[in-house]
Amino acid sequence: MNPSILVTGGTGYIGSHTGVELMGAGREVFVIDNLSNSKASVLERIERIAGRRPEFAQIDVRDRAALRKLFVQHRWSSSSGDGRARGGRRSGAGGDGGGALGDFPGVQINSRVFLQ
Ligand SMILES: NC(=O)c1ccc[n+]([C@@H]2O[C@H](COP(=O)([O-])OP(=O)(O)OC[C@H]3O[C@@H](n4cnc5c(N)ncnc54)[C@H](O)[C@@H]3O)[C@@H](O)[C@H]2O)c1
């Protein structure tokens, strides 16, 4: 079986559409979201459209301990070839610099935590 794809912000606008498309392409999807700007009921709408409900965990992508636990449970690793997609830019984590993602400071800092 294909490894599942982790979609962060997966109950948000972009993330939920991404999940639907991935499931439509036959992939398993695991959604994490802290529900700061979305509702868990979105999972039902995803299920209605995609015909399957993605696995879900309410986790903040800045929560290293929770992410570590999840990755251990699911044996995901950055070198396994498992895909990870990120939806959502409204993270509210504060900025840490410029660069190409200068307009999206939350993305920068959250992605760093996530990748670590
Ligand atoms: N056309 C439409 O109907 C429509 C509707 C909504 C949004 N939009 C557009 O889409 C864009 C925004 O969509 P989006 O998907 O980026 O935003 P979003 O807010 O819909 O999704 C972000 C998701 O990330 C989650 N999140 C935020 N911080 C998090 C964190 N630290 N840890 C875990 N989860 C976290 C939120 O709870 C949310 O579910 C905007 O351009 C907006 O104008 C369009």
The ligand as an ORCA input file, in Angstrom:
! r2SCAN-3c Opt
* xyz 0 1
  N     -13.072     30.897     -2.338
  C     -13.426     30.577     -1.128
  O     -14.523     30.170     -0.854
  C     -12.384     30.687     -0.048
  C     -12.680     30.240      1.244
  C     -11.688     30.311      2.221
  C     -10.444     30.802      1.894
  N     -10.177     31.229      0.640
  C      -8.842     31.752      0.289
  O      -7.918     30.722      0.576
  C      -6.751     31.299      1.176
  C      -6.572     30.797      2.576
  O      -6.750     29.428      2.624
  P      -5.814     28.575      3.580
  O      -6.156     27.145      3.341
  O      -4.415     29.031      3.424
  O      -6.263     29.074      5.030
  P      -7.260     28.410      6.053
  O      -7.266     29.303      7.244
  O      -8.539     28.042      5.432
  O      -6.527     27.024      6.432
  C      -5.459     26.996      7.321
  C      -5.666     25.804      8.227
  O      -4.512     25.678      9.026
  C      -4.893     25.502     10.371
  N      -3.790     26.020     11.172
  C      -3.396     27.312     11.312
  N      -2.328     27.372     12.124
  C      -2.040     26.087     12.469
  C      -1.045     25.512     13.307
  N      -0.145     26.256     13.937
  N      -1.050     24.167     13.461
  C      -1.970     23.399     12.821
  N      -2.940     23.898     12.045
  C      -2.962     25.231     11.861
  C      -6.208     26.261     10.526
  O      -7.012     25.776     11.568
  C      -6.844     26.013      9.161
  O      -7.635     24.845      9.161
  C      -6.953     32.780      1.148
  O      -6.331     33.280      0.003
  C      -8.461     32.934      1.096
  O      -8.832     34.143      0.530
  C     -11.132     31.178     -0.330
*
